[in-house]
Amino acid sequence: MSATVSQPERRLGMLTTDEIAAISKADALVLQPIGATEQHGPHLPCLTDALIAQAAAERAVAQLPVDANVWLLPPLWYGKSTEHLGRPGTVSMSAQTLVSVCLDLGRSLAASGFRKLAFVNGHGGQPALLDMVARDIRYDTGLQVFPLMVSRLGLPEDVVSSDAGFGIHAGEVETSVMMALEPSTVRSDRLPVDGADVAKLFADCEHLTLEGAIPTAWLTDDLSESGVIGDARGANAELGERVLRHWSARLAVALTEMAAFEFPRTR
């Protein structure tokens, strides 16, 4: 890494082309936060997923050693939000468009000499797509690609969410995180209740789940009038801050592992 690059500045787009050229590409890891612009019920902003992905990535990078060769790209504010289409504020890419964007991103990074890319995803509607396109980027460019979903980093051991298992969209955890991250954007006087009834749909199912080993394809209109899937009434900023700290700490460790990882046989 060039000594002329300010060590605390991890935003790749804030560097000059010469400074980026001077980065040692052998173990450089580039992070692409990716979220969505979609309805989050009557109480959360439409940019919730993107804001969470950005914050988790930035907080994780801030915990790395000052000489860590890890770099942040600007967030992708849009994603594949088909399940929320038709609700005001939802702006969705098609699967084909998002795949093309990600492939172009990988090709561009490879052309700049980078060898490693991580998608830090905050939107639950696109992990499968990112898993697929990560392998295509690997095949097309030789980049090592690591797709991850922030919420899958789990919760602190002593935290049990009241809507665990079905609180997948604007529920207690996501609302709590936004209360800690962007409190002015949370309309705490508008917390809906109808999204808490999703579990009842699967109460008599032995194998079928909303999202699990045997999932069912769903649209928001199938599950909730308000657009919320979960129960946000127990949300609070203290819980949100604890969850954010947990996610960013686990992500920081994962980023260190990604930067050090190499396949024994490289393409």
Secondary structure as the mmCIF struct_conf table of DSSP 4:
data_model
#
loop_
_struct_conf.conf_type_id
_struct_conf.id
_struct_conf.beg_label_comp_id
_struct_conf.beg_label_asym_id
_struct_conf.beg_label_seq_id
_struct_conf.end_label_comp_id
_struct_conf.end_label_asym_id
_struct_conf.end_label_seq_id
TURN_TY1_P TURN_TY1_P1 ALA A 3 THR A 4
BEND BEND1 VAL A 5 VAL A 5
TURN_TY1_P TURN_TY1_P2 GLN A 7 PRO A 8
STRN STRN1 ARG A 11 ARG A 11
HELX_RH_3T_P HELX_RH_3T_P1 LEU A 12 MET A 14
BEND BEND2 LEU A 15 LEU A 15
HELX_RH_AL_P HELX_RH_AL_P1 THR A 17 ALA A 22
BEND BEND3 ILE A 23 ILE A 23
BEND BEND4 ALA A 26 ASP A 27
STRN STRN2 LEU A 29 ILE A 34
STRN STRN3 THR A 37 THR A 37
STRN STRN4 HIS A 40 HIS A 40
TURN_TY1_P TURN_TY1_P3 GLY A 41 HIS A 43
STRN STRN5 LEU A 44 LEU A 44
TURN_TY1_P TURN_TY1_P4 CYS A 46 LEU A 47
HELX_RH_AL_P HELX_RH_AL_P2 THR A 48 ALA A 62
TURN_TY1_P TURN_TY1_P5 GLN A 63 GLN A 63
BEND BEND5 LEU A 64 LEU A 64
TURN_TY1_P TURN_TY1_P6 VAL A 66 ASP A 67
STRN STRN6 VAL A 70 LEU A 72
HELX_LH_PP_P HELX_LH_PP_P1 LEU A 73 PRO A 75
STRN STRN7 LEU A 76 LEU A 76
STRN STRN8 GLY A 79 GLY A 79
HELX_RH_3T_P HELX_RH_3T_P2 THR A 82 HIS A 84
TURN_TY1_P TURN_TY1_P7 LEU A 85 GLY A 86
BEND BEND6 ARG A 87 ARG A 87
TURN_TY1_P TURN_TY1_P8 PRO A 88 GLY A 89
STRN STRN9 VAL A 91 SER A 92
HELX_RH_AL_P HELX_RH_AL_P3 ALA A 95 ALA A 111
TURN_TY1_P TURN_TY1_P9 SER A 112 GLY A 113
STRN STRN10 LYS A 116 ASN A 121
TURN_TY1_P TURN_TY1_P10 GLY A 124 GLY A 125
HELX_RH_AL_P HELX_RH_AL_P4 PRO A 127 THR A 141
STRN STRN11 GLN A 144 MET A 149
HELX_RH_3T_P HELX_RH_3T_P3 VAL A 150 LEU A 153
TURN_TY1_P TURN_TY1_P11 GLU A 157 ASP A 158
TURN_TY1_P TURN_TY1_P12 SER A 162 PHE A 166
STRN STRN12 HIS A 169 HIS A 169
BEND BEND7 ALA A 170 GLY A 171
HELX_RH_AL_P HELX_RH_AL_P5 GLU A 172 LEU A 181
HELX_RH_3T_P HELX_RH_3T_P4 PRO A 183 THR A 185
HELX_RH_3T_P HELX_RH_3T_P5 SER A 188 ARG A 190
BEND BEND8 VAL A 193 VAL A 193
HELX_RH_3T_P HELX_RH_3T_P6 ASP A 194 ASP A 197
HELX_RH_AL_P HELX_RH_AL_P6 VAL A 198 LEU A 201
TURN_TY1_P TURN_TY1_P13 PHE A 202 ASP A 204
BEND BEND9 GLU A 206 HIS A 207
STRN STRN13 THR A 209 THR A 209
BEND BEND10 LEU A 210 ILE A 214
STRN STRN14 PRO A 215 PRO A 215
HELX_RH_AL_P HELX_RH_AL_P7 THR A 220 LEU A 223
BEND BEND11 GLU A 225 GLY A 227
STRN STRN15 ILE A 229 ILE A 229
BEND BEND12 GLY A 230 GLY A 230
TURN_TY1_P TURN_TY1_P14 ARG A 233 GLY A 234
HELX_RH_AL_P HELX_RH_AL_P8 ALA A 237 ALA A 260
BEND BEND13 PRO A 264 ARG A 265
#
